[in-house]
């Protein structure tokens, strides 16, 4: 290659952050949600095999979300202290072993313990991924990068109803847990090999590094204890947004397969196409929500106007899901739930980005961890509510009514707390 060509290539920002870093974060988020969703797909099958009641199942979900609530903030602080590379590798190794253990169990207590261990480790995924995005992407790219890796949640939920029924019918439901454990362990060596901070990475060109570091430097900030973080209105906006909206996603993840089973009589093999379509729509929603706010900023909108417009569009798209129990056509129901789930993912992409818009890098993972804990506490509540509502009424209508209004309520409270999105002083 000629010298002029080398100079020209060096002057162009590379794509390592998109091709490798974003792909690794996308892959681990996919694995995270495969491990998380498998029990929802297998619920009718295992419930019949092991004799679980609706309340038994809600207790299993409850213990997972309890552990997730504990693990999320602890993982956030861990990532800030030991770094993303080793911290995330350790967490993925632990949760992969935990999901594999599920295949050895047969009691509600055993499943509850295994789900607790899984939730404790899986809480590391989002604090680590958000921190990695803040290290590898300038602010103008972060919403899109977050949307891309966050879409892994939808792809994982999309793959699971195709892969798990096949494994279960051929080898038994226990084998599904073993296979997922192996998949997680296979990801770890690739992460350890390819992830470094951009300043130390041999694959990052000077031009790409300059782009990554193009934002004004954050003012010097000491490590801030969690209680002091709660003095910031932006932190409360994120925490309340997570507390209100994250439980709706938990509800979709753990109860939508059962809804289709009860409402339309779909067995394990027939669940695949409807769930596939829902999470295919959700993948586009995750990327689309991040793209919308990034695009508006690119066209000169302020960060405040762009993020809140994206929030509002997503919140309005959720509203029609209240009618899902009244429709008689399966695919209309799939469309309503798919639109709501897609809007949730778009809302979440901007909600996570709100943290990096307002808080210094040194405490991003900690803030995301606190918000994740709040979302998990909400998930614990929704698990118990869903279990008792279904046990007592046998109807999903109250749950979808809650889902339809949650995002508008969350946006209103967030706007009152943070009228203008800007870096916290």
Long-range contacts (C-beta under 8 A, 24 or more apart in sequence): 9-205, 10-205, 10-206, 10-207, 11-207, 12-205, 12-207, 13-205, 13-207, 13-208, 13-210, 13-211, 14-203, 14-204, 14-205, 14-207, 14-208, 15-208, 16-201, 16-203, 16-204, 16-208, 17-136, 17-137, 17-145, 17-198, 17-204, 17-208, 17-212, 18-145, 20-194, 20-203, 21-132, 21-136, 21-194, 21-195, 22-145, 22-148, 22-149, 24-187, 24-190, 24-191, 24-194, 24-195, 25-129, 25-132, 25-133, 25-149, 25-152, 26-148, 26-149, 26-151, 26-152, 26-155, 27-152, 27-187, 28-88, 28-92, 28-125, 28-129, 28-152, 28-187, 28-191, 29-125, 29-129, 29-149, 29-150, 29-151, 29-152, 29-153, 29-156, 30-152, 30-153, 30-155, 30-156, 30-159, 31-92, 31-96, 31-156, 31-180, 31-183, 31-184, 31-187, 32-95, 32-122, 32-125, 32-152, 32-153, 32-156, 33-152, 33-153, 33-154, 33-155, 33-156, 33-157, 33-160, 33-253, 34-156, 34-157, 34-159, 34-160, 34-163, 34-180, 34-183, 35-95, 35-96, 35-99, 35-118, 35-122, 35-180, 35-184, 36-64, 36-118, 36-122, 36-156, 36-253, 37-156, 37-157, 37-160, 37-253, 37-254, 38-99, 38-160, 38-164, 38-176, 38-177, 38-180, 39-102, 39-111, 39-115, 39-254, 40-253, 40-254, 40-255, 40-256, 40-257, 40-258, 41-160, 41-161, 41-164, 41-165, 41-257, 41-268, 41-271, 41-275, 42-164, 42-168, 42-173, 42-176, 42-268, 43-254, 43-257, 43-258, 44-257, 44-258, 44-261, 44-267, 44-268, 45-168, 45-173, 45-268, 46-173, 49-173, 50-106, 50-107, 50-108, 52-108, 53-391, 54-387, 54-390, 54-391, 55-387, 55-388, 55-391, 56-108, 57-387, 58-383, 58-384, 58-386, 58-387, 58-388, 59-108, 59-112, 59-383, 59-387, 60-108, 60-111, 60-112, 60-115, 61-115, 61-250, 61-254, 61-379, 61-383, 61-387, 62-380, 62-383, 62-384, 63-112, 63-113, 63-115, 63-116, 63-119, 64-115, 64-116, 64-118, 64-119, 65-119, 65-250, 65-376, 65-377, 65-379, 65-380, 65-383, 66-116, 66-119, 66-376, 66-380, 67-115, 67-116, 67-117, 67-118, 67-119, 67-120, 67-123, 68-119, 68-120, 68-122, 68-123, 68-372, 68-376, 68-379, 69-123, 69-372, 69-373, 69-374, 69-375, 69-376, 69-377, 69-379, 69-380, 70-119, 70-120, 70-123, 70-373, 71-119, 71-120, 71-121, 71-122, 71-123, 71-124, 72-123, 72-126, 72-127, 72-368, 72-369, 72-370, 72-371, 72-372, 72-373, 72-375, 72-376, 73-123, 73-226, 73-366, 73-369, 73-370, 73-372, 73-373, 74-123, 74-369, 75-123, 75-124, 75-127, 75-128, 75-365, 75-369, 76-127, 76-365, 76-366, 76-367, 76-368, 76-369, 76-370, 76-372, 77-226, 77-365, 77-366, 77-369, 78-124, 79-124, 79-127, 79-128, 79-131, 79-365, 80-131, 80-223, 80-362, 80-363, 80-364, 80-365, 80-366, 83-197, 84-128, 84-131, 84-132, 84-135, 84-195, 85-191, 85-192, 85-195, 85-196, 87-124, 87-128, 88-124, 88-125, 88-128, 88-129, 88-132, 88-191, 89-188, 89-191, 89-192, 91-121, 91-122, 91-123, 91-124, 91-125, 91-128, 92-121, 92-124, 92-184, 92-185, 92-187, 92-188, 92-191, 93-184, 93-185, 93-188, 94-120, 94-121, 95-121, 95-122, 95-184, 96-180, 96-181, 96-182, 96-183, 96-184, 96-185, 96-188, 97-181, 97-185, 98-181, 99-177, 99-180, 99-181, 99-184, 100-177, 100-178, 100-180, 100-181, 100-182, 101-177, 101-181, 102-174, 102-177, 103-173, 103-174, 103-175, 103-176, 103-177, 103-178, 104-174, 119-376, 123-369, 123-372, 123-376, 126-352, 126-368, 126-372, 127-365, 127-366, 127-368, 127-369, 127-372, 128-365, 130-352, 130-355, 130-356, 130-364, 130-365, 130-368, 131-361, 131-364, 131-365, 131-368, 132-195, 133-356, 134-356, 134-361, 134-364, 135-197, 135-198, 135-212, 135-361, 136-198, 136-212, 137-212, 138-211, 138-212, 138-213, 138-214, 138-215, 139-215, 139-356, 139-357, 140-294, 140-297, 140-298, 141-294, 142-353, 142-356, 143-290, 143-291, 143-293, 143-294, 143-307, 143-349, 143-350, 143-353, 144-287, 144-290, 144-291, 144-294, 145-290, 146-290, 146-349, 146-352, 146-353, 147-286, 147-287, 147-288, 147-289, 147-290, 147-291, 147-345, 147-346, 147-349, 148-286, 148-287, 148-290, 150-286, 150-290, 150-345, 150-348, 150-349, 150-352, 151-282, 151-283, 151-286, 151-287, 151-345, 153-282, 153-286, 153-345, 154-279, 154-280, 154-282, 154-283, 154-285, 154-286, 154-341, 154-345, 155-279, 155-283, 157-253, 157-275, 157-278, 157-279, 157-282, 158-275, 158-276, 158-279, 158-280, 158-282, 158-283, 160-275, 161-257, 161-271, 161-272, 161-275, 161-276, 162-272, 162-276, 165-268, 165-269, 165-271, 165-272, 168-268, 169-268, 169-269, 218-360, 218-361, 218-362, 219-360, 221-360, 221-362, 221-363, 222-362, 223-362, 223-363, 224-362, 224-363, 224-366, 226-366, 226-370, 229-363, 229-366, 229-367, 229-370, 230-370, 232-358, 232-359, 232-424, 233-417, 233-418, 234-354, 234-355, 234-358, 234-359, 234-417, 234-418, 234-421, 234-424, 235-359, 235-367, 235-370, 235-371, 236-417, 237-354, 237-413, 237-414, 237-417, 237-418, 238-351, 238-354, 238-355, 238-367, 238-368, 238-370, 238-371, 239-370, 239-371, 239-374, 240-374, 240-410, 240-413, 240-414, 240-417, 241-351, 241-354, 241-371, 241-410, 241-411, 241-413, 241-414, 242-351, 242-371, 242-372, 242-374, 242-375, 242-378, 243-374, 243-375, 243-377, 243-378, 244-378, 244-406, 244-407, 244-409, 244-410, 244-413, 245-344, 245-347, 245-348, 245-351, 245-375, 245-406, 245-407, 245-410, 246-348, 246-372, 246-374, 246-375, 246-376, 246-378, 246-379, 247-375, 247-378, 247-379, 247-381, 247-382, 247-406, 248-318, 248-344, 248-382, 248-402, 248-403, 248-406, 248-407, 249-341, 249-344, 249-348, 250-378, 250-379, 250-382, 250-383, 251-382, 251-386, 251-399, 251-403, 252-278, 252-337, 252-340, 252-341, 252-344, 252-403, 254-383, 254-386, 255-386, 255-390, 255-396, 255-399, 256-337, 259-396, 260-330, 260-333, 262-396, 263-325, 263-333, 263-396, 264-330, 264-333, 266-330, 274-330, 274-331, 274-334, 277-334, 277-338, 278-334, 278-337, 278-338, 278-341, 279-338, 279-341, 280-338, 281-338, 281-339, 281-341, 281-342, 282-338, 282-341, 282-342, 282-344, 282-345, 283-342, 283-345, 284-342, 285-314, 285-341, 285-342, 285-343, 285-344, 285-345, 285-346, 286-342, 286-345, 286-346, 286-348, 286-349, 287-349, 288-342, 288-346, 289-313, 289-314, 289-343, 289-345, 289-346, 289-347, 289-348, 289-349, 289-350, 290-346, 290-349, 290-350, 290-353, 292-346, 293-350, 293-353, 303-357, 303-421, 303-422, 304-420, 304-421, 304-422, 307-350, 307-353, 307-354, 307-357, 307-421, 308-411, 308-415, 308-421, 310-346, 310-347, 310-350, 311-347, 311-350, 311-351, 311-407, 311-411, 311-414, 312-411, 313-343, 313-346, 314-343, 314-344, 314-346, 314-347, 314-350, 314-407, 315-343, 315-347, 315-407, 315-408, 315-410, 315-411, 316-343, 316-408, 317-342, 317-343, 317-346, 318-343, 318-344, 318-347, 318-403, 318-404, 318-406, 318-407, 319-404, 319-405, 319-408, 320-404, 321-400, 321-403, 321-404, 322-400, 322-401, 322-403, 322-404, 322-405, 324-396, 324-400, 325-395, 325-396, 325-397, 325-400, 340-403, 340-404, 343-407, 344-407, 347-407, 354-421, 357-421, 357-422, 357-423, 358-418, 358-421, 358-422, 358-423, 358-424, 359-423, 359-424, 360-423, 360-424
